[in-house]
């Protein structure tokens, strides 16, 4: 691999630098960044930054760079830089996925040792060894209690219909922001003998390698080139498609490699593009439902589809894509962001989300959902998909069921057979990996599922969601809503569920205004250990506390309980009494530490008159956990309300909830408590205002200050409340937030941005804002802002000889010079060309350490420099504020008499779009020393 030397920064262990905080102004390199240049000076491992970290650039172009010793696999989770527990931003990956660069501006940091790299809550940099910082967890996992009773029905049993399988390929489509067209391909499985029109289930895979076939390599670009072919990710859900088809569903799994290969260009990670692709396919199915004569053969071979009964199933980033598609089917996205402009001729009845991302944390509140959380997910390992449940609370009417399905021992990839070793056509891996055996997730442990077991369990719970959301069979609800039932077809899989919605009555939802005696209101996302629910370094250990764009993030709270003896109650009193009238049971979602057993809590309520009733005793076990799992997850506990009715409490006015521990010592966290009653109410989506943040791009100009405003679109009906985040003016990157009431067409959200002009070449500078729904509103594009585009030309580059004729053993030297100093590093690469006459310098004639460290090549077998390989280049950089740098090729002396040897090379410099621009050709000659 190519190794990159490190920049000298400072000899002090503590340092201060300017860094991007999400929402602050920051310089933007383009997404297809080249591998980083070697430093212009060398330093050792104690130069102030941890191993693998360096600084590049100056002023507005300063960057923080992390160089991984190995390529970071292409996946769904975003790579993020942190300083301690504070998110700095999301770096841009180089083409080799070994180097990651984050533009810096405005935020002051503390000690160098606090720098961390995370992806989905898992640490990637060397100091972390892939684990989270919560080593205090017990190493011996426990299974979560006795197996649940069986549900009344088993949705994993195949149906009676015969099925047919086929494919279709349509004309590729253009999507906003993507230079290359995206494929319209799909795998179709449906019943051939089912009567009438059948419900449609559409599958969308996640972000995976796009191409394979050139040797054993995998690629992430698009379109596939060089003899490679697309990875058939759309074929990976055949087992589930066949199960659903046998039960009478038409199923289609669509390809999205064209989005995966370009979603680094999208501010939202490709969510809107995936929504557009889903709706483009649905539009085709709507056409075919009306007239099947022009449909592909695979469609004509099966029963017709009923577009009024649609289930969407999304895996990884595909989960976020189908969530956005459901939203876009209820309220139109901005036309300039959308790739589908036609009418909505379908109705989404529900979503199933498998190990999904939710970067926007903007779930659709009025479309039922079931989110599968894989307990051994090594990609989206923070299990942020829990926000599809938690993030809907209080936003709309609460009629839609939102279920979390925690599957112990499941990883991320194996739900798709084309991402599973031994089943996939392309190279595939187990996404969960650890240097040391993991007691929960290493294959062969009692808790880890095999690929067939995981796929069977996944198919069963997807079929359960289809049966509840689309077919309306309430008998299957106990498998999804926290009632504690199991499906025999899921085999040995330990599957736990909890839920919100489905007509639950909101009772105790912790807020800063909640009064807690015997415990405390804690912040789910806060770098302050005194405020946070879990120590900040357990980042990712609870799906409920998944980070977003800001930390601290107001509006997300829980109740923390800790006791050292039995019998000390924790009393939770909201600002106003709540109603539990008509509730059959009180449903609580309670977290206890992983691997704990038998935590017992007496649950009671107190009405406004002071009358008290003990409802019952609940027992809860922790999930199997280790230092690499996300296991602080809430179990649903239910106690009957009958005791309160018998005691004559006024359930229309309940003042407090009392939780009394009945175990000697322990810890727990109350997420919320609800009045529960059986049944699945009909969902009628509310007409809500929709907020979308746009991106305005302006030229910076040569001088002066101009004020622009972040573009915001508010459409729909009614009014609602959102929380707006943006950089504090003059606040050195500090993020501020405020609640805003929005109305369609209004100017309620106003974020002014000042842009300063200059005449020095630099990067674009983004001034960001982001928004989250609070009540009575929905959010589409959550992130946007104003980007001040650099309008100054790159400096001219020359290459002049310093010592281009030397005796072997001495270095060849040239000076790379800019016509003027600039605010960013000017980077380029030197490629070696065949000489036009005479002997060519070989890999045996240059310093072997230099060759391996700077170019990534080994000297043997000896070969001409121009024959080293297609990607064998010398990367160079002129630091910001400097005008020149010396380029060296060190040679070695030998005892062999030989003629003069020469090299021929060409400099290419990366422009503002990170495209290499051909520069000067230069030569050098080495004379024999004998």
FENCORMO-V629080 format. One record per residue. N is the residue number from 1. RES is the residue in one small letter. PHI is phi as a letter, one per 20 degrees, with the letter a starting at -180 (* if undefined). Layout:
# FENCORMO-V629080
n=N res=RES phi=PHI
n=N res=RES phi=PHI
This chain:
# FENCORMO-V629080
n=1 res=x phi=*
n=2 res=x phi=f
n=3 res=x phi=d
n=4 res=x phi=d
n=5 res=x phi=f
n=6 res=x phi=d
n=7 res=x phi=f
n=8 res=x phi=f
n=9 res=x phi=d
n=10 res=x phi=b
n=11 res=x phi=e
n=12 res=x phi=e
n=13 res=x phi=f
n=14 res=x phi=e
n=15 res=x phi=b
n=16 res=x phi=c
n=17 res=x phi=b
n=18 res=x phi=e
n=19 res=x phi=c
n=20 res=x phi=f
n=21 res=x phi=d
n=22 res=x phi=g
n=23 res=x phi=o
n=24 res=x phi=e
n=25 res=x phi=f
n=26 res=x phi=b
n=27 res=x phi=f
n=28 res=x phi=d
n=29 res=x phi=f
n=30 res=x phi=e
n=31 res=x phi=f
n=32 res=x phi=e
n=33 res=x phi=f
n=34 res=x phi=f
n=35 res=x phi=g
n=36 res=x phi=f
n=37 res=x phi=f
n=38 res=x phi=f
n=39 res=x phi=f
n=40 res=x phi=e
n=41 res=x phi=c
n=42 res=x phi=d
n=43 res=x phi=b
n=44 res=x phi=d
n=45 res=x phi=f
n=46 res=x phi=d
n=47 res=x phi=e
n=48 res=x phi=o
n=49 res=x phi=d
n=50 res=x phi=f
n=51 res=x phi=g
n=52 res=x phi=n
n=53 res=x phi=d
n=54 res=x phi=b
n=55 res=x phi=d
n=56 res=x phi=c
n=57 res=x phi=n
n=58 res=x phi=b
n=59 res=x phi=l
n=60 res=x phi=f
n=61 res=x phi=d
n=62 res=x phi=f
n=63 res=x phi=c
n=64 res=x phi=d
n=65 res=x phi=c
n=66 res=x phi=d
n=67 res=x phi=d
n=68 res=x phi=e
n=69 res=x phi=f
n=70 res=x phi=c
n=71 res=x phi=f
n=72 res=x phi=e
n=73 res=x phi=g
n=74 res=x phi=f
n=75 res=x phi=b
n=76 res=x phi=e
n=77 res=x phi=f
n=78 res=x phi=e
n=79 res=x phi=f
n=80 res=x phi=c
n=81 res=x phi=e
n=82 res=x phi=c
n=83 res=x phi=d
n=84 res=x phi=m
n=85 res=x phi=d
n=86 res=x phi=d
n=87 res=x phi=f
n=88 res=x phi=e
n=89 res=x phi=q
n=90 res=x phi=d
n=91 res=x phi=f
n=92 res=x phi=e
n=93 res=x phi=e
n=94 res=x phi=f
n=95 res=x phi=f
n=96 res=x phi=e
n=97 res=x phi=l
n=98 res=x phi=d
n=99 res=x phi=d
n=100 res=x phi=c
n=101 res=x phi=c
n=102 res=x phi=c
n=103 res=x phi=f
n=104 res=x phi=d
n=105 res=x phi=a
n=106 res=x phi=n
n=107 res=x phi=d
n=108 res=x phi=e
n=109 res=x phi=d
n=110 res=x phi=e
n=111 res=x phi=f
n=112 res=x phi=g
n=113 res=x phi=f
n=114 res=x phi=e
n=115 res=x phi=f
n=116 res=x phi=b
n=117 res=x phi=d
n=118 res=x phi=c
n=119 res=x phi=b
n=120 res=x phi=m
n=121 res=x phi=n
n=122 res=x phi=e
n=123 res=x phi=f
n=124 res=x phi=d
n=125 res=x phi=f
n=126 res=x phi=g
n=127 res=x phi=f
n=128 res=x phi=e
n=129 res=x phi=l
n=130 res=x phi=n
n=131 res=x phi=d
n=132 res=x phi=e
n=133 res=x phi=e
n=134 res=x phi=b
n=135 res=x phi=f
n=136 res=x phi=f
n=137 res=x phi=f
n=138 res=x phi=f
n=139 res=x phi=e
n=140 res=x phi=e
n=141 res=x phi=f
n=142 res=x phi=c
n=143 res=x phi=f
n=144 res=x phi=f
n=145 res=x phi=m
n=146 res=x phi=f
n=147 res=x phi=g
n=148 res=x phi=f
n=149 res=x phi=f
n=150 res=x phi=f
n=151 res=x phi=f
n=152 res=x phi=f
n=153 res=x phi=c
n=154 res=x phi=d
n=155 res=x phi=f
n=156 res=x phi=e
n=157 res=x phi=f
n=158 res=x phi=f
n=159 res=x phi=e
n=160 res=x phi=e
n=161 res=x phi=e
n=162 res=x phi=f
n=163 res=x phi=c
n=164 res=x phi=c
n=165 res=x phi=c
n=166 res=x phi=a
n=167 res=x phi=c
n=168 res=x phi=c
n=169 res=x phi=c
n=170 res=x phi=d
n=171 res=x phi=f
n=172 res=x phi=f
n=173 res=x phi=c
n=174 res=x phi=e
n=175 res=x phi=d
n=176 res=x phi=g
n=177 res=x phi=n
n=178 res=x phi=d
n=179 res=x phi=f
n=180 res=x phi=d
n=181 res=x phi=f
n=182 res=x phi=d
n=183 res=x phi=f
n=184 res=x phi=d
n=185 res=x phi=c
n=186 res=x phi=b
n=187 res=x phi=d
n=188 res=x phi=d
n=189 res=x phi=c
n=190 res=x phi=b
n=191 res=x phi=f
n=192 res=x phi=d
n=193 res=x phi=c
n=194 res=x phi=e
n=195 res=x phi=f
n=196 res=x phi=m
n=197 res=x phi=e
n=198 res=x phi=d
n=199 res=x phi=f
n=200 res=x phi=d
n=201 res=x phi=d
n=202 res=x phi=d
n=203 res=x phi=d
n=204 res=x phi=c
n=205 res=x phi=f
n=206 res=x phi=d
n=207 res=x phi=e
n=208 res=x phi=b
n=209 res=x phi=g
n=210 res=x phi=e
n=211 res=x phi=c
n=212 res=x phi=b
n=213 res=x phi=p
n=214 res=x phi=e
n=215 res=x phi=m
n=216 res=x phi=d
n=217 res=x phi=e
n=218 res=x phi=c
n=219 res=x phi=c
n=220 res=x phi=d
n=221 res=x phi=e
n=222 res=x phi=b
n=223 res=x phi=f
n=224 res=x phi=f
n=225 res=x phi=c
n=226 res=x phi=m
n=227 res=x phi=n
n=228 res=x phi=e
n=229 res=x phi=c
n=230 res=x phi=f
n=231 res=x phi=f
n=232 res=x phi=e
n=233 res=x phi=g
n=234 res=x phi=f
n=235 res=x phi=e
n=236 res=x phi=e
n=237 res=x phi=d
n=238 res=x phi=f
n=239 res=x phi=g
n=240 res=x phi=f
n=241 res=x phi=g
n=242 res=x phi=f
n=243 res=x phi=f
n=244 res=x phi=f
n=245 res=x phi=f
n=246 res=x phi=f
n=247 res=x phi=e
n=248 res=x phi=o
n=249 res=x phi=e
n=250 res=x phi=e
n=251 res=x phi=c
n=252 res=x phi=b
n=253 res=x phi=d
n=254 res=x phi=d
n=255 res=x phi=e
n=256 res=x phi=b
n=257 res=x phi=f
n=258 res=x phi=f
n=259 res=x phi=e
n=260 res=x phi=g
n=261 res=x phi=f
n=262 res=x phi=c
n=263 res=x phi=f
n=264 res=x phi=f
n=265 res=x phi=e
n=266 res=x phi=e
n=267 res=x phi=f
n=268 res=x phi=e
n=269 res=x phi=m
n=270 res=x phi=n
n=271 res=x phi=f
n=272 res=x phi=f
n=273 res=x phi=f
n=274 res=x phi=f
n=275 res=x phi=f
n=276 res=x phi=f
n=277 res=x phi=f
n=278 res=x phi=g
n=279 res=x phi=f
n=280 res=x phi=f
n=281 res=x phi=f
n=282 res=x phi=f
n=283 res=x phi=f
n=284 res=x phi=f
n=285 res=x phi=f
n=286 res=x phi=f
n=287 res=x phi=f
n=288 res=x phi=f
n=289 res=x phi=f
n=290 res=x phi=e
n=291 res=x phi=b
n=292 res=x phi=e
n=293 res=x phi=f
n=294 res=x phi=e
n=295 res=x phi=f
n=296 res=x phi=g
n=297 res=x phi=g
n=298 res=x phi=f
n=299 res=x phi=e
n=300 res=x phi=f
n=301 res=x phi=f
n=302 res=x phi=c
n=303 res=x phi=f
n=304 res=x phi=f
n=305 res=x phi=e
n=306 res=x phi=d
n=307 res=x phi=f
n=308 res=x phi=e
n=309 res=x phi=c
n=310 res=x phi=d
n=311 res=x phi=d
n=312 res=x phi=d
n=313 res=x phi=c
n=314 res=x phi=c
n=315 res=x phi=d
n=316 res=x phi=m
n=317 res=x phi=f
n=318 res=x phi=f
n=319 res=x phi=f
n=320 res=x phi=f
n=321 res=x phi=f
n=322 res=x phi=f
n=323 res=x phi=f
n=324 res=x phi=f
n=325 res=x phi=f
n=326 res=x phi=f
n=327 res=x phi=f
n=328 res=x phi=f
n=329 res=x phi=e
n=330 res=x phi=e
n=331 res=x phi=b
n=332 res=x phi=f
n=333 res=x phi=f
n=334 res=x phi=g
n=335 res=x phi=f
n=336 res=x phi=f
n=337 res=x phi=d
n=338 res=x phi=d
n=339 res=x phi=e
n=340 res=x phi=c
n=341 res=x phi=d
n=342 res=x phi=e
n=343 res=x phi=f
n=344 res=x phi=e
n=345 res=x phi=d
n=346 res=x phi=b
n=347 res=x phi=c
n=348 res=x phi=e
n=349 res=x phi=e
n=350 res=x phi=a
n=351 res=x phi=c
n=352 res=x phi=d
n=353 res=x phi=c
n=354 res=x phi=d
n=355 res=x phi=l
n=356 res=x phi=e
n=357 res=x phi=e
n=358 res=x phi=b
n=359 res=x phi=g
n=360 res=x phi=e
n=361 res=x phi=l
n=362 res=x phi=c
n=363 res=x phi=f
n=364 res=x phi=e
n=365 res=x phi=f
n=366 res=x phi=d
n=367 res=x phi=c
n=368 res=x phi=g
n=369 res=x phi=b
n=370 res=x phi=c
n=371 res=x phi=d
n=372 res=x phi=e
n=373 res=x phi=d
n=374 res=x phi=f
n=375 res=x phi=f
n=376 res=x phi=d
n=377 res=x phi=f
n=378 res=x phi=d
n=379 res=x phi=d
n=380 res=x phi=e
n=381 res=x phi=f
n=382 res=x phi=e
n=383 res=x phi=l
n=384 res=x phi=f
n=385 res=x phi=f
n=386 res=x phi=g
n=387 res=x phi=f
n=388 res=x phi=f
n=389 res=x phi=e
n=390 res=x phi=f
n=391 res=x phi=f
n=392 res=x phi=e
n=393 res=x phi=f
n=394 res=x phi=m
n=395 res=x phi=f
n=396 res=x phi=c
n=397 res=x phi=f
n=398 res=x phi=n
n=399 res=x phi=f
n=400 res=x phi=f
n=401 res=x phi=f
n=402 res=x phi=c
n=403 res=x phi=d
n=404 res=x phi=d
n=405 res=x phi=d
n=406 res=x phi=e
n=407 res=x phi=d
n=408 res=x phi=f
n=409 res=x phi=n
n=410 res=x phi=e
n=411 res=x phi=e
n=412 res=x phi=e
n=413 res=x phi=f
n=414 res=x phi=f
n=415 res=x phi=f
n=416 res=x phi=d
n=417 res=x phi=f
n=418 res=x phi=e
n=419 res=x phi=d
n=420 res=x phi=d
n=421 res=x phi=g
n=422 res=x phi=n
n=423 res=x phi=d
n=424 res=x phi=e
n=425 res=x phi=f
n=426 res=x phi=e
n=427 res=x phi=g
n=428 res=x phi=b
n=429 res=x phi=c
n=430 res=x phi=f
n=431 res=x phi=f
n=432 res=x phi=e
n=433 res=x phi=b
n=434 res=x phi=b
n=435 res=x phi=f
n=436 res=x phi=d
n=437 res=x phi=g
n=438 res=x phi=d
n=439 res=x phi=f
n=440 res=x phi=d
n=441 res=x phi=d
n=442 res=x phi=f
n=443 res=x phi=g
n=444 res=x phi=o
n=445 res=x phi=f
n=446 res=x phi=f
n=447 res=x phi=e
n=448 res=x phi=e
n=449 res=x phi=e
n=450 res=x phi=f
n=451 res=x phi=g
n=452 res=x phi=f
n=453 res=x phi=f
n=454 res=x phi=f
n=455 res=x phi=f
n=456 res=x phi=f
n=457 res=x phi=f
n=458 res=x phi=f
n=459 res=x phi=f
n=460 res=x phi=f
n=461 res=x phi=f
n=462 res=x phi=f
n=463 res=x phi=f
n=464 res=x phi=f
n=465 res=x phi=f
n=466 res=x phi=f
n=467 res=x phi=f
n=468 res=x phi=e
n=469 res=x phi=f
n=470 res=x phi=e
n=471 res=x phi=e
n=472 res=x phi=m
n=473 res=x phi=e
n=474 res=x phi=f
n=475 res=x phi=f
n=476 res=x phi=e
n=477 res=x phi=g
n=478 res=x phi=g
n=479 res=x phi=f
n=480 res=x phi=d
n=481 res=x phi=d
n=482 res=x phi=n
n=483 res=x phi=f
n=484 res=x phi=m
n=485 res=x phi=c
n=486 res=x phi=c
n=487 res=x phi=d
n=488 res=x phi=g
n=489 res=x phi=f
n=490 res=x phi=f
n=491 res=x phi=m
n=492 res=x phi=f
n=493 res=x phi=f
n=494 res=x phi=e
n=495 res=x phi=c
n=496 res=x phi=d
n=497 res=x phi=c
n=498 res=x phi=b
n=499 res=x phi=b
n=500 res=x phi=c
n=501 res=x phi=n
n=502 res=x phi=l
n=503 res=x phi=n
n=504 res=x phi=g
n=505 res=x phi=e
n=506 res=x phi=f
n=507 res=x phi=c
n=508 res=x phi=d
n=509 res=x phi=d
n=510 res=x phi=g
n=511 res=x phi=b
n=512 res=x phi=g
n=513 res=x phi=f
n=514 res=x phi=f
n=515 res=x phi=e
n=516 res=x phi=c
n=517 res=x phi=d
n=518 res=x phi=n
n=519 res=x phi=b
n=520 res=x phi=b
n=521 res=x phi=f
n=522 res=x phi=d
n=523 res=x phi=e
n=524 res=x phi=f
n=525 res=x phi=c
n=526 res=x phi=a
n=527 res=x phi=f
n=528 res=x phi=e
n=529 res=x phi=f
n=530 res=x phi=f
n=531 res=x phi=d
n=532 res=x phi=f
n=533 res=x phi=f
n=534 res=x phi=d
n=535 res=x phi=g
n=536 res=x phi=g
n=537 res=x phi=f
n=538 res=x phi=e
n=539 res=x phi=g
n=540 res=x phi=n
n=541 res=x phi=f
n=542 res=x phi=c
n=543 res=x phi=g
n=544 res=x phi=f
n=545 res=x phi=d
n=546 res=x phi=g
n=547 res=x phi=f
n=548 res=x phi=c
n=549 res=x phi=e
n=550 res=x phi=c
n=551 res=x phi=b
n=552 res=x phi=f
n=553 res=x phi=d
n=554 res=x phi=f
n=555 res=x phi=n
n=556 res=x phi=c
n=557 res=x phi=c
n=558 res=x phi=b
n=559 res=x phi=d
n=560 res=x phi=e
n=561 res=x phi=c
n=562 res=x phi=b
n=563 res=x phi=c
n=564 res=x phi=d
n=565 res=x phi=b
n=566 res=x phi=f
n=567 res=x phi=n
n=568 res=x phi=e
n=569 res=x phi=f
n=570 res=x phi=d
n=571 res=x phi=d
n=572 res=x phi=d
n=573 res=x phi=c
n=574 res=x phi=f
n=575 res=x phi=f
n=576 res=x phi=c
n=577 res=x phi=g
n=578 res=x phi=d
n=579 res=x phi=d
n=580 res=x phi=d
n=581 res=x phi=f
n=582 res=x phi=n
n=583 res=x phi=f
n=584 res=x phi=e
n=585 res=x phi=b
n=586 res=x phi=d
n=587 res=x phi=d
n=588 res=x phi=d
n=589 res=x phi=d
n=590 res=x phi=c
n=591 res=x phi=e
n=592 res=x phi=c
n=593 res=x phi=g
n=594 res=x phi=g
n=595 res=x phi=m
n=596 res=x phi=e
n=597 res=x phi=c
n=598 res=x phi=m
n=599 res=x phi=f
n=600 res=x phi=d
n=601 res=x phi=c
n=602 res=x phi=e
n=603 res=x phi=d
n=604 res=x phi=b
n=605 res=x phi=c
n=606 res=x phi=c
n=607 res=x phi=e
n=608 res=x phi=f
n=609 res=x phi=e
n=610 res=x phi=n
n=611 res=x phi=f
n=612 res=x phi=c
n=613 res=x phi=b
n=614 res=x phi=e
n=615 res=x phi=e
n=616 res=x phi=q
n=617 res=x phi=d
n=618 res=x phi=d
n=619 res=x phi=d
n=620 res=x phi=b
n=621 res=x phi=d
n=622 res=x phi=f
n=623 res=x phi=f
n=624 res=x phi=f
n=625 res=x phi=b
n=626 res=x phi=b
n=627 res=x phi=f
n=628 res=x phi=c
n=629 res=x phi=d
n=630 res=x phi=d
n=631 res=x phi=d
n=632 res=x phi=e
n=633 res=x phi=c
n=634 res=x phi=f
n=635 res=x phi=e
n=636 res=x phi=e
n=637 res=x phi=d
n=638 res=x phi=c
n=639 res=x phi=c
n=640 res=x phi=f
n=641 res=x phi=e
n=642 res=x phi=g
n=643 res=x phi=f
n=644 res=x phi=f
n=645 res=x phi=f
n=646 res=x phi=f
n=647 res=x phi=f
n=648 res=x phi=m
n=649 res=x phi=f
n=650 res=x phi=e
n=651 res=x phi=f
n=652 res=x phi=f
n=653 res=x phi=b
n=654 res=x phi=e
n=655 res=x phi=e
n=656 res=x phi=b
n=657 res=x phi=d
n=658 res=x phi=d
n=659 res=x phi=c
n=660 res=x phi=d
n=661 res=x phi=f
n=662 res=x phi=d
n=663 res=x phi=d
n=664 res=x phi=g
n=665 res=x phi=b
n=666 res=x phi=r
n=667 res=x phi=c
n=668 res=x phi=a
n=669 res=x phi=c
n=670 res=x phi=e
n=671 res=x phi=f
n=672 res=x phi=a
n=673 res=x phi=b
n=674 res=x phi=c
n=675 res=x phi=f
n=676 res=x phi=d
n=677 res=x phi=b
n=678 res=x phi=f
n=679 res=x phi=o
n=680 res=x phi=c
n=681 res=x phi=f
n=682 res=x phi=f
n=683 res=x phi=d
n=684 res=x phi=d
n=685 res=x phi=g
n=686 res=x phi=f
n=687 res=x phi=e
n=688 res=x phi=d
n=689 res=x phi=f
n=690 res=x phi=d
n=691 res=x phi=d
n=692 res=x phi=c
n=693 res=x phi=e
n=694 res=x phi=d
n=695 res=x phi=c
n=696 res=x phi=d
n=697 res=x phi=d
n=698 res=x phi=c
n=699 res=x phi=f
n=700 res=x phi=f
n=701 res=x phi=m
n=702 res=x phi=e
n=703 res=x phi=a
n=704 res=x phi=m
n=705 res=x phi=c
n=706 res=x phi=c
n=707 res=x phi=d
n=708 res=x phi=c
n=709 res=x phi=c
n=710 res=x phi=f
n=711 res=x phi=f
n=712 res=x phi=c
n=713 res=x phi=d
n=714 res=x phi=c
n=715 res=x phi=c
n=716 res=x phi=n
n=717 res=x phi=c
n=718 res=x phi=m
n=719 res=x phi=c
n=720 res=x phi=b
n=721 res=x phi=c
n=722 res=x phi=c
n=723 res=x phi=d
n=724 res=x phi=d
n=725 res=x phi=c
n=726 res=x phi=a
n=727 res=x phi=f
n=728 res=x phi=f
n=729 res=x phi=g
n=730 res=x phi=m
n=731 res=x phi=e
n=732 res=x phi=l
n=733 res=x phi=n
n=734 res=x phi=f
n=735 res=x phi=e
n=736 res=x phi=d
n=737 res=x phi=c
n=738 res=x phi=b
n=739 res=x phi=e
n=740 res=x phi=c
n=741 res=x phi=e
n=742 res=x phi=d
n=743 res=x phi=c
n=744 res=x phi=g
n=745 res=x phi=m
n=746 res=x phi=e
n=747 res=x phi=d
n=748 res=x phi=f
n=749 res=x phi=e
n=750 res=x phi=c
n=751 res=x phi=c
n=752 res=x phi=f
n=753 res=x phi=c
n=754 res=x phi=e
n=755 res=x phi=d
n=756 res=x phi=d
n=757 res=x phi=e
n=758 res=x phi=b
n=759 res=x phi=d
n=760 res=x phi=d
n=761 res=x phi=f
n=762 res=x phi=a
n=763 res=x phi=e
n=764 res=x phi=f
n=765 res=x phi=c
n=766 res=x phi=d
n=767 res=x phi=d
n=768 res=x phi=d
n=769 res=x phi=b
n=770 res=x phi=b
n=771 res=x phi=b
n=772 res=x phi=c
n=773 res=x phi=f
n=774 res=x phi=d
n=775 res=x phi=b
n=776 res=x phi=m
n=777 res=x phi=b
n=778 res=x phi=c
n=779 res=x phi=c
n=780 res=x phi=e
n=781 res=x phi=e
n=782 res=x phi=e
n=783 res=x phi=c
n=784 res=x phi=a
n=785 res=x phi=q
n=786 res=x phi=d
n=787 res=x phi=d
n=788 res=x phi=e
n=789 res=x phi=e
n=790 res=x phi=f
n=791 res=x phi=c
n=792 res=x phi=d
n=793 res=x phi=f
n=794 res=x phi=f
n=795 res=x phi=f
n=796 res=x phi=f
n=797 res=x phi=d
n=798 res=x phi=c
n=799 res=x phi=c
n=800 res=x phi=d
n=801 res=x phi=f
n=802 res=x phi=d
n=803 res=x phi=b
n=804 res=x phi=d
n=805 res=x phi=c
n=806 res=x phi=c
n=807 res=x phi=e
n=808 res=x phi=g
n=809 res=x phi=o
n=810 res=x phi=d
n=811 res=x phi=e
n=812 res=x phi=f
n=813 res=x phi=c
n=814 res=x phi=c
n=815 res=x phi=d
n=816 res=x phi=e
n=817 res=x phi=c
n=818 res=x phi=e
n=819 res=x phi=f
n=820 res=x phi=b
n=821 res=x phi=f
n=822 res=x phi=c
n=823 res=x phi=e
n=824 res=x phi=c
n=825 res=x phi=f
n=826 res=x phi=e
n=827 res=x phi=d
n=828 res=x phi=a
n=829 res=x phi=b
n=830 res=x phi=d
n=831 res=x phi=d
n=832 res=x phi=e
n=833 res=x phi=d
n=834 res=x phi=f
n=835 res=x phi=f
n=836 res=x phi=e
n=837 res=x phi=a
n=838 res=x phi=n
n=839 res=x phi=e
n=840 res=x phi=d
n=841 res=x phi=g
n=842 res=x phi=d
n=843 res=x phi=f
n=844 res=x phi=e
n=845 res=x phi=e
n=846 res=x phi=d
n=847 res=x phi=g
n=848 res=x phi=f
n=849 res=x phi=f
n=850 res=x phi=g
n=851 res=x phi=f
n=852 res=x phi=f
n=853 res=x phi=f
n=854 res=x phi=e
n=855 res=x phi=d
n=856 res=x phi=n
n=857 res=x phi=d
n=858 res=x phi=e
n=859 res=x phi=f
n=860 res=x phi=d
n=861 res=x phi=f
n=862 res=x phi=f
n=863 res=x phi=b
n=864 res=x phi=g
n=865 res=x phi=g
n=866 res=x phi=f
n=867 res=x phi=d
n=868 res=x phi=f
n=869 res=x phi=q
n=870 res=x phi=f
n=871 res=x phi=d
n=872 res=x phi=e
n=873 res=x phi=c
n=874 res=x phi=e
n=875 res=x phi=e
n=876 res=x phi=c
n=877 res=x phi=b
n=878 res=x phi=d
n=879 res=x phi=f
n=880 res=x phi=g
n=881 res=x phi=n
n=882 res=x phi=d
n=883 res=x phi=d
n=884 res=x phi=b
n=885 res=x phi=b
n=886 res=x phi=e
n=887 res=x phi=d
n=888 res=x phi=c
n=889 res=x phi=c
n=890 res=x phi=f
n=891 res=x phi=d
n=892 res=x phi=c
n=893 res=x phi=e
n=894 res=x phi=c
n=895 res=x phi=d
n=896 res=x phi=e
n=897 res=x phi=f
n=898 res=x phi=b
n=899 res=x phi=f
n=900 res=x phi=g
n=901 res=x phi=c
n=902 res=x phi=c
n=903 res=x phi=c
n=904 res=x phi=c
n=905 res=x phi=b
n=906 res=x phi=c
n=907 res=x phi=e
n=908 res=x phi=c
n=909 res=x phi=d
n=910 res=x phi=f
n=911 res=x phi=e
n=912 res=x phi=f
n=913 res=x phi=e
n=914 res=x phi=l
n=915 res=x phi=e
n=916 res=x phi=f
n=917 res=x phi=d
n=918 res=x phi=f
n=919 res=x phi=d
n=920 res=x phi=f
n=921 res=x phi=e
n=922 res=x phi=b
n=923 res=x phi=c
n=924 res=x phi=b
n=925 res=x phi=c
n=926 res=x phi=d
n=927 res=x phi=e
n=928 res=x phi=f
n=929 res=x phi=e
n=930 res=x phi=f
